[in-house]
């Protein structure tokens, strides 16, 4: 079967095993672990003390607790990444074998923290440093471009021929036109 939170692909086998372990947890333990993972995904330090406390009350060994936290984190990250609606995510988790009352708890945690998780995920996406200044200088039969970036005030210099500069300018205009057409 294909699942939206898995990017319309099959669910990983390791996650199927973790869902079985998660289904054996008490509701309050499951919700508390979900809350700890949500806070961690939002950038807070992982609360190992609280997880160890919950591990003891649920009679889980450390390996099972780590696997459960990895499974919950994967589902949260993937659900947010693929913008899966909470009702769809809940239905998919039940299809995979998560108990309905635990699925309901997970959906409540997911939907109440979706916006914060989304913002956190977006802030961690790959981004390139923005240039702070760009200058060009003609040297004999070449052109030298200098660019400073926001990363450690780094300066890059590129030397090219006049033909290469004209080709670069033409390609940049084509890219700008394509980007403009996408936003319309």
C-alpha positions in Angstrom: 0.0 0.0 0.0 1.0 3.6 -0.6 0.9 6.1 2.2 0.8 9.9 1.9 3.0 10.5 4.9 5.6 8.3 3.2 5.5 10.4 0.0 3.0 8.1 -1.7 5.3 5.2 -1.2 5.3 2.0 0.8 5.8 2.3 4.6 9.4 1.3 5.6 9.5 -2.1 7.2 11.3 -0.8 10.3 8.4 1.6 10.9 5.9 -1.2 10.8 7.7 -2.9 13.6 7.8 0.3 15.6 4.0 0.8 15.2 3.5 -2.6 16.8 5.6 -1.5 19.8 3.8 1.9 19.9 0.4 0.1 20.0 1.4 -1.6 23.3 1.9 1.7 25.1 -0.5 3.3 27.5 -2.2 6.4 26.2 -0.5 8.8 28.7 2.9 7.4 28.0 2.4 7.6 24.2 1.2 11.2 24.4 4.1 12.2 26.6 6.7 10.7 24.3 5.0 12.4 21.3 5.2 15.8 23.1 8.9 15.3 23.9 9.6 14.4 20.3 7.6 17.5 19.0 9.6 19.8 21.3 12.8 18.2 20.0 11.8 18.7 16.4 11.1 22.3 17.2 14.7 22.7 18.2 14.6 22.1 22.0 17.0 19.7 23.7 15.7 16.1 23.9 14.4 15.5 27.5 16.2 12.3 28.2 15.0 12.3 31.9 11.4 12.4 30.9 11.9 9.7 28.3 13.7 7.4 30.8 10.9 7.9 33.3 8.3 6.9 30.6 10.5 4.0 29.6 10.3 2.6 33.1 6.6 3.1 33.5 6.0 1.4 30.1 8.5 -1.5 30.8 10.4 -0.7 27.6 14.1 -1.4 27.2 16.4 1.3 25.9 16.4 -0.2 22.4 12.6 -0.2 22.2 12.4 3.4 23.5 14.9 4.6 20.9 13.0 2.8 18.2 9.7 4.3 19.3 11.1 7.8 19.4 12.6 7.3 15.9 9.3 6.1 14.6 7.3 9.0 16.1 9.9 11.5 14.8 9.8 10.0 11.3 6.0 10.1 11.1 5.9 13.7 12.4 8.6 14.9 10.0 7.2 13.1 7.0 3.7 14.2 7.7 4.8 17.8 7.9 7.0 17.5 4.9 4.2 16.1 2.7 1.5 18.4 4.3 -0.6 15.4 5.1 -4.0 16.4 6.7 -4.4 15.1 10.2 -7.4 13.0 9.4 -5.6 11.3 6.6 -2.5 10.7 8.7 -4.7 9.2 11.5 -6.4 6.9 9.0 -3.1 5.8 7.6 -1.6 5.1 11.0 -4.7 2.9 11.9 -4.2 1.1 8.6 -0.7 0.3 9.6 -1.9 -1.1 12.9 -1.7 1.7 15.4 -4.5 1.4 17.9 -7.4 3.9 17.2 -7.2 5.6 20.6 -3.4 6.1 20.1 -4.0 7.3 16.5 -6.4 9.9 17.9 -3.8 11.1 20.4 -1.2 11.3 17.7 -3.5 13.3 15.4 -4.3 15.8 18.2 -0.5 16.3 18.9 0.2 16.5 15.2 -2.6 19.0 14.4 -1.9 21.2 17.4 1.8 21.6 16.6 1.6 21.4 12.7 2.3 25.1 12.1 5.3 25.2 14.5 6.7 22.0 13.1 6.3 23.3 9.6 8.2 26.5 10.4 10.9 24.6 12.1 11.3 22.3 9.1 11.4 25.2 6.7 14.1 27.0 8.7 16.3 23.9 8.5 16.0 23.5 4.8 19.0 23.9 2.6 19.6 27.6 1.8 22.4 29.4 0.1 24.1 32.5 1.6 22.9 35.8 0.1 25.4 38.1 -1.6 26.0 41.4 0.2 27.9 43.0 -2.7 28.7 42.3 -6.3 31.2 44.2 -8.5 32.7 43.7 -11.9 36.1 44.9 -13.2 37.5 44.8 -16.7 41.1 43.4 -16.8 42.8 43.4 -20.3 40.7 40.8 -22.2 38.8 39.4 -19.2 36.2 40.4 -16.7 36.6 39.8 -13.0 33.5 39.5 -10.8 33.8 39.9 -7.1 31.1 38.8 -4.7 30.9 39.1 -0.9 28.5 36.8 1.0 26.9 36.9 4.4 28.8 33.8 5.5 31.9 35.0 7.4 32.1 38.0 5.1 33.6 35.7 2.5 34.6 37.2 -0.9 34.7 35.1 -4.1 36.3 36.2 -7.3 35.5 34.8 -10.8 37.5 35.6 -13.9 35.9 35.0 -17.3 36.2 36.1 -20.9 33.8 38.7 -22.5 32.0 35.9 -24.4 31.5 33.9 -21.1 30.1 37.0 -19.4 27.6 37.6 -22.3 26.5 33.9 -22.1 26.2 34.1 -18.3 24.0 37.2 -18.6 21.8 35.6 -21.3 21.3 32.4 -19.1 20.5 34.5 -16.0 17.9 36.4 -18.0 16.3 33.1 -19.2 16.2 31.8 -15.6 14.7 35.0 -14.3 12.0 34.8 -17.1 11.2 31.1 -16.1 11.0 32.1 -12.4 8.6 34.9 -13.3 6.4 32.6 -15.3 6.2 30.2 -12.4 4.9 32.9 -10.0 2.2 34.1 -12.4 
